[in-house]
Amino acid sequence: MSIQWKKFITRSLISIIGITFISFGAALSETMAMGLDPFTALNRGVSSLLGVSLGNYQLIVNLLSLTVIFFLKRSLIGWGSVYNMILIGYQIDFFNQLFSQFFQTDNFSLLMRIMITVVAILIFSLGVAIYMDIQLGVSPYDAIAPLIADKTGWRYTPVRIGQDILVVTAAFLLNGPVGISTVITGFFAGPLITMFSDKISKPAIEQLTTTD
């Protein structure tokens, strides 16, 4: 039993590290005024309109989403889904406050902001790779497309593309932070995530989890 608990704690910590990288990269991109990933951009837009923090709003939205998914296809949900639901919005708020104390972005050139955003996207993609590879459940947003595909028989890829397009459009209409980073993380981050998964995430996770 103690060995199982050790494995669970190790896997949970790895999942939380991945979520923290995601939040760090997202917040850094937003600080550079280059946008957020589609779902967080939408949540930022709505939370700003409602006058509540991103962390509080995203927690409520994710909780409602997970409740629906739990009853429709609970196999998609794991402890990683719970960690994501609770942590990511608050972490983005925390890192935003931290970066605002260190970066005077008004003095940054466009080229510098783009270079920092590239670093932010790389960190974000590494976080996604870690979070996915530990296999403790998907995020609430990522569970929507496979759930729809499973219930309708439609193919996953067009469903996911349609989901992202709708969310980006809604985020734009609601004055969410839509920018270069939104487009890249929403539609083109796949190869980066795959590269980080193959080169860093999977080897590291295998080494950490097989030594338990």
For each residue, the residues with C-beta under 8 A, 3 or more apart:
1: 4 5
2: 5 6
3: 6 7 212
4: 1 7 8
5: 1 2 8 9
6: 2 3 9 10 212
7: 3 4 10 11 209 212
8: 4 5 11 12 79
9: 5 6 12 13
10: 6 7 13 14 208 209 212
11: 7 8 14 15 134 136 209
12: 8 9 15 16 79 80 83 136
13: 9 10 16 17
14: 10 11 17 18 130 134 205 208 209
15: 11 12 18 19 79 80 83 130 131 134 136
16: 12 13 19 20 83 87
17: 13 14 20 21 127 130
18: 14 15 21 22 127 128 129 130 131 132 134
19: 15 16 22 23 80 83 84 87 88 91 127 131
20: 16 17 23 24 87 91 127
21: 17 18 24 25 123 124 126 127 130
22: 18 19 25 26 88 124 127 128 131
23: 19 20 26 27 87 88 91 92 94 95 127
24: 20 21 27 28 91 95 120 123 124 127
25: 21 22 28 29 120 121 122 123 124 125 126 127
26: 22 23 29 30 36 37 40 92 95 120 124 181
27: 23 24 30 31 91 92 93 94 95 96 98 99
28: 24 25 31 32 95 99 116 117 119 120 123
29: 25 26 32 34 35 36 117 120 121 124 179 181
30: 26 27 33 34 35 36 44 92 96 177 181
31: 27 28 96 99 100 103 105
32: 28 29 105 108 113 114 116 117 120
33: 30 105 113 177 179
34: 29 30 113 114 117 120 179 180 181
35: 29 30 41 177 178 179 180 181 182 183
36: 26 29 30 40 41 44 92 176 177 178 181 182 185
37: 26 40 41 124 181 182 185 186
38: 41 42 164 167 168 171 182 185 186
39: 42 43 141 167
40: 26 36 37 43 44 54 58 88 89 92
41: 35 36 37 38 44 45 167 168 171 176 177 178 182
42: 38 39 45 46 167 168 170 171 174 176
43: 39 40 46 47 54 57 58 61 89 176
44: 30 36 40 41 47 48 54 171 176 177
45: 41 42 48 49 170 171 174 175 176 177
46: 42 43 49 50 57 174 176
47: 43 44 50 52 53 54 56 57 58
48: 44 45 51 175 176
49: 45 46 174 175
50: 46 47 57
51: 48
52: 47 56 57
53: 47 56 57 89 90 93
54: 40 43 44 47 57 58 89 90 92 93
55: 58 59 89 90 91 92 93
56: 47 52 53 59 60 89
57: 43 46 47 50 52 53 54 60 61 89
58: 40 43 47 54 55 61 62 88 89
59: 55 56 62 63 85 86 89 90
60: 56 57 63 64
61: 43 57 58 64 65 140
62: 58 59 65 66 84 85 89 139 140
63: 59 60 66 67 85
64: 60 61 67 68
65: 61 62 68 69 140 141 143 144
66: 62 63 69 70 77 81 82 85 140 143
67: 63 64 70 71
68: 64 65 71 72
69: 65 66 72 73 74 76 77 140 143 144 147
70: 66 67 74 77
71: 67 68 74
72: 68 69 147 151
73: 69 76 143 146 147 150 151
74: 69 70 71 77
75:
76: 69 73 81 137 138 143 146 147
77: 66 69 70 74 81 82 137 138 143
78: 81 82 135 136 137 138
79: 8 12 15 82 83 136 137
80: 12 15 19 83 84 131 134 135 136 137 138 139
81: 66 76 77 78 84 85 136 137 138 139 140 143
82: 66 77 78 79 85 86 137
83: 12 15 16 19 79 80 86 87 136
84: 19 62 80 81 87 88 131 139 140
85: 59 62 63 66 81 82 88 139 140
86: 59 82 83 90
87: 16 19 20 23 83 84 90 91
88: 19 22 23 40 58 84 85 91 92 139
89: 40 43 53 54 55 56 57 58 59 62 92 93
90: 53 54 55 59 86 87 93 94
91: 19 20 23 24 27 55 87 88 94 95
92: 23 26 27 30 36 40 54 55 88 89 95 96
93: 27 53 54 55 89 90 96 97
94: 23 27 90 91 97 98
95: 23 24 26 27 28 91 92 98 99
96: 27 30 31 92 93 99 100
97: 93 94 100 101
98: 27 94 95 101 102
99: 27 28 31 95 96 102 103
100: 31 96 97 103
101: 97 98
102: 98 99
103: 31 99 100 108
104: 107 108
105: 31 32 33 108 113
106:
107: 104
108: 32 103 104 105 112 113 116
109: 112 113
110: 113 114
111: 114 115
112: 108 109 115 116
113: 32 33 34 105 108 109 110 116 117
114: 32 34 110 111 117 118 180
115: 111 112 118 119
116: 28 32 108 112 113 119 120
117: 28 29 32 34 113 114 120 121 180 181
118: 114 115 121 122
119: 28 115 116 122 123
120: 24 25 26 28 29 32 34 116 117 123 124 181
121: 25 29 117 118 124 125 181 184 185 189 192
122: 25 118 119 125 126 192
123: 21 24 25 28 119 120 126 127
124: 21 22 24 25 26 29 37 120 121 127 128 185 189
125: 25 121 122 128 129 185 189 192 193 196
126: 21 25 122 123 129 130 196 200 201
127: 17 18 19 20 21 22 23 24 25 123 124 130 131
128: 18 22 124 125 131 132 189 193
129: 18 125 126 132 133 193 194 196 197 200 201
130: 14 15 17 18 21 126 127 133 134 196 201 205
131: 15 18 19 22 80 84 127 128 134 139
132: 18 128 129 135 138 193 197
133: 129 130 197 201 202 205
134: 11 14 15 18 80 130 131 205
135: 78 80 132
136: 11 12 15 78 79 80 81 83
137: 76 77 78 79 80 81 82
138: 76 77 78 80 81 132 142 143 146
139: 62 80 81 84 85 88 131 142 143
140: 61 62 65 66 69 81 84 85 143 144
141: 39 65 144
142: 138 139 145 146
143: 65 66 69 73 76 77 81 138 139 140 146 147
144: 65 69 140 141 147 148 163
145: 142 148 149 156 159 160 163
146: 73 76 138 142 143 149 150 156
147: 69 72 73 76 143 144 150 151
148: 144 145 151 152 154 159 163
149: 145 146 152 153 154 155 156 159
150: 73 146 147
151: 72 73 147 148
152: 148 149 159
153: 149
154: 148 149 158 159
155: 149 158 159
156: 145 146 149 159 160
157: 160 161
158: 154 155 161 162
159: 145 148 149 152 154 155 156 162 163
160: 145 156 157 163 164
161: 157 158 164 165 187
162: 158 159 165 166
163: 144 145 148 159 160 166 167
164: 38 160 161 167 168 186 187
165: 161 162 168 169
166: 162 163 169 170
167: 38 39 41 42 163 164 170 171 186
168: 38 41 42 164 165 171 172 178 182 183 186
169: 165 166 172 173
170: 42 45 166 167 173 174 176
171: 38 41 42 44 45 167 168 174 176 177 178 182
172: 168 169 175 176 178
173: 169 170
174: 42 45 46 49 170 171
175: 45 48 49 172
176: 36 41 42 43 44 45 46 48 170 171 172
177: 30 33 35 36 41 44 45 171 182
178: 35 36 41 168 171 172 182
179: 29 33 34 35 182 183
180: 34 35 114 117 183 184
181: 26 29 30 34 35 36 37 117 120 121 184 185
182: 35 36 37 38 41 168 171 177 178 179 185 186
183: 35 168 179 180 186 187 188
184: 121 180 181 187 188 189
185: 36 37 38 121 124 125 181 182 188 189
186: 37 38 164 167 168 182 183 189
187: 161 164 183 184
188: 183 184 185 191
189: 121 124 125 128 184 185 186 192 193
190: 193 194
191: 188 194 195
192: 121 122 125 189 195 196
193: 125 128 129 132 189 190 196 197
194: 129 190 191 197 198
195: 191 192 198 199
196: 125 126 129 130 192 193 199 200 201
197: 129 132 133 193 194 200 201 202
198: 194 195 201 202
199: 195 196 203
200: 126 129 196 197 203 204
201: 126 129 130 133 196 197 198 204 205
202: 133 197 198 205 206
203: 199 200 206 207
204: 200 201 207 208
205: 14 130 133 134 201 202 208 209
206: 202 203 209 210
207: 203 204 210 211
208: 10 14 204 205 211
209: 7 10 11 14 205 206 212
210: 206 207
211: 207 208
212: 3 6 7 10 209
